[in-house]
Structure formats: structure tokens, C-alpha cells
Amino acid sequence: MPADLFKVIARFEDAEGRPFFGSEYKVALLDKDRLFDDKLGSTALNKDGTAEFVFSVADVFSIDSPGERTPDIYFVITESNNEVFRSEIFPEVNFDAADPVTGRADHATREFGPFRVTG
């Protein structure tokens, strides 16, 4: 049975490899679609440079991607609404993959990074 809620954890570092964070930064998780990208969440960075998102499979559905369950996700960091970082796109992230032994969904939580944020 597929999961209805998914969790994404992303880790960001500065140019020296230290955790990238600050109250002035916001991180958005987006799903790349043909016409309009879906915003799956937005949050502040934790002091360890991580951002965590929980979203529903319904958040992935849109007019240009009906029935989608494998979003093409990417991350954007902004400072005062100005983009300072954009990650690569991770195509067709499968949150419903089952463990081959137990048959249970084992990818309801996915981790990405570390991403280097420079400039």
C-alpha cells in the first residue's frame, strides 16, 4: 500500500563544508512540471544546515501532472525573496518503492545533499 505522506530532508553546506543556515534564509521544495511547478513546502534552515519537509501525495498532483506519484523535485534557497541557490532536478523520485524482503514502503523518507551554497 503506498504512503500518503512523504518526508524530504535536505542538507546544505557553505563553501567550507560547514552547515549553511541563518534566519534570513528560506528553503522551498518544488516539483518540476511541464507548465507550472508545484510548491511542496517552504521552511527555515536548521542550525545543522538541514531543512525538513512533509507533504501529501495530493500536493504532487496538478493540472499538468494528474495522477503523478513520482515528483521531479528540486530545492531553492532565498534571502529576502532573492534566489541565492537552486539545486539540480532529481527526476521521478519514487517514494513508493517497497523493500524487497518485507514488501513495505521503505522510501517514504528521502534525504538529499549535502548541497554546497556559495556566494
C-alpha positions as CSV (number, residue, x, y, z in Angstrom):
1,M,0.0,0.0,0.0
2,P,1.5,3.4,-1.0
3,A,2.3,6.0,1.6
4,D,0.1,9.1,1.7
5,L,2.7,11.3,3.4
6,F,6.2,11.8,2.3
7,K,9.2,13.4,4.1
8,V,12.2,15.0,2.5
9,I,15.3,16.1,4.3
10,A,17.9,18.2,2.6
11,R,21.3,19.2,3.9
12,F,23.1,22.4,2.9
13,E,26.8,23.5,3.4
14,D,28.7,26.7,2.9
15,A,31.8,26.8,0.7
16,E,34.0,25.5,3.5
17,G,31.7,22.5,4.2
18,R,30.1,23.9,7.4
19,P,26.3,23.9,7.9
20,F,24.6,26.6,5.9
21,F,21.9,28.3,7.9
22,G,20.5,31.7,9.1
23,S,17.2,33.1,9.9
24,E,17.3,35.2,6.8
25,Y,17.1,32.1,4.5
26,K,14.1,30.1,3.4
27,V,14.2,26.8,1.6
28,A,11.5,25.7,-0.8
29,L,10.9,22.2,-2.1
30,L,9.4,22.2,-5.6
31,D,8.1,19.6,-8.1
32,K,9.1,20.4,-11.7
33,D,6.2,20.1,-14.1
34,R,5.6,20.9,-17.7
35,L,3.6,24.1,-17.2
36,F,3.7,25.1,-13.5
37,D,6.0,23.9,-10.8
38,D,4.2,22.7,-7.6
39,K,5.5,24.1,-4.3
40,L,5.6,21.2,-1.9
41,G,6.7,23.2,1.1
42,S,8.8,26.0,2.5
43,T,10.8,26.2,5.7
44,A,13.7,27.7,7.5
45,L,17.1,26.1,7.7
46,N,18.0,24.3,11.0
47,K,21.3,25.1,12.7
48,D,22.8,21.9,11.4
49,G,22.1,23.1,7.8
50,T,19.1,20.8,7.2
51,A,15.6,21.5,6.0
52,E,12.7,19.1,6.5
53,F,9.5,18.9,4.5
54,V,6.4,16.7,4.9
55,F,3.9,16.7,2.1
56,S,1.0,14.7,0.9
57,V,0.8,12.8,-2.4
58,A,-2.1,15.2,-3.2
59,D,0.4,18.1,-3.2
60,V,2.1,16.4,-6.2
61,F,-1.0,16.3,-8.3
62,S,-1.7,19.2,-10.6
63,I,-3.5,20.1,-13.9
64,D,-0.3,19.3,-15.9
65,S,0.6,16.1,-14.0
66,P,-2.7,14.3,-13.0
67,G,-2.0,11.1,-11.1
68,E,1.7,11.8,-10.6
69,R,3.3,9.9,-7.7
70,T,7.0,10.4,-8.7
71,P,7.8,14.1,-8.5
72,D,10.8,15.7,-10.2
73,I,12.0,17.6,-7.1
74,Y,14.4,20.5,-6.6
75,F,15.3,23.0,-3.9
76,V,15.5,26.8,-3.9
77,I,17.0,28.9,-1.2
78,T,16.0,32.6,-1.0
79,E,17.2,35.5,1.1
80,S,14.7,38.4,1.3
81,N,12.8,36.8,-1.7
82,N,16.0,36.8,-3.8
83,E,17.2,33.4,-5.0
84,V,20.7,32.5,-3.8
85,F,20.7,28.8,-4.6
86,R,18.9,26.3,-6.9
87,S,19.7,22.6,-6.9
88,E,19.7,20.2,-9.7
89,I,16.4,18.5,-10.5
90,F,16.0,14.9,-9.2
91,P,13.7,13.2,-11.7
92,E,10.9,10.8,-10.8
93,V,11.7,10.4,-7.1
94,N,9.9,7.2,-6.1
95,F,8.5,7.4,-2.5
96,D,6.5,4.2,-3.0
97,A,9.4,1.8,-3.6
98,A,9.0,-1.4,-1.5
99,D,11.6,-3.2,0.5
100,P,12.3,-6.5,-1.5
101,V,12.1,-8.6,1.7
102,T,9.3,-7.1,3.7
103,G,7.2,-5.6,0.9
104,R,6.8,-2.4,3.0
105,A,7.3,1.0,1.6
106,D,10.9,2.0,2.6
107,H,11.4,5.3,0.9
108,A,8.6,7.4,2.4
109,T,11.5,9.5,3.8
110,R,14.3,10.6,1.4
111,E,17.4,12.5,2.1
112,F,19.3,14.8,-0.3
113,G,22.6,16.6,-0.2
114,P,24.8,17.9,1.0
115,F,24.5,20.8,-1.3
116,R,27.2,23.5,-1.5
117,V,25.8,27.0,-1.3
118,T,28.4,29.6,-2.4
119,G,28.2,33.3,-2.9
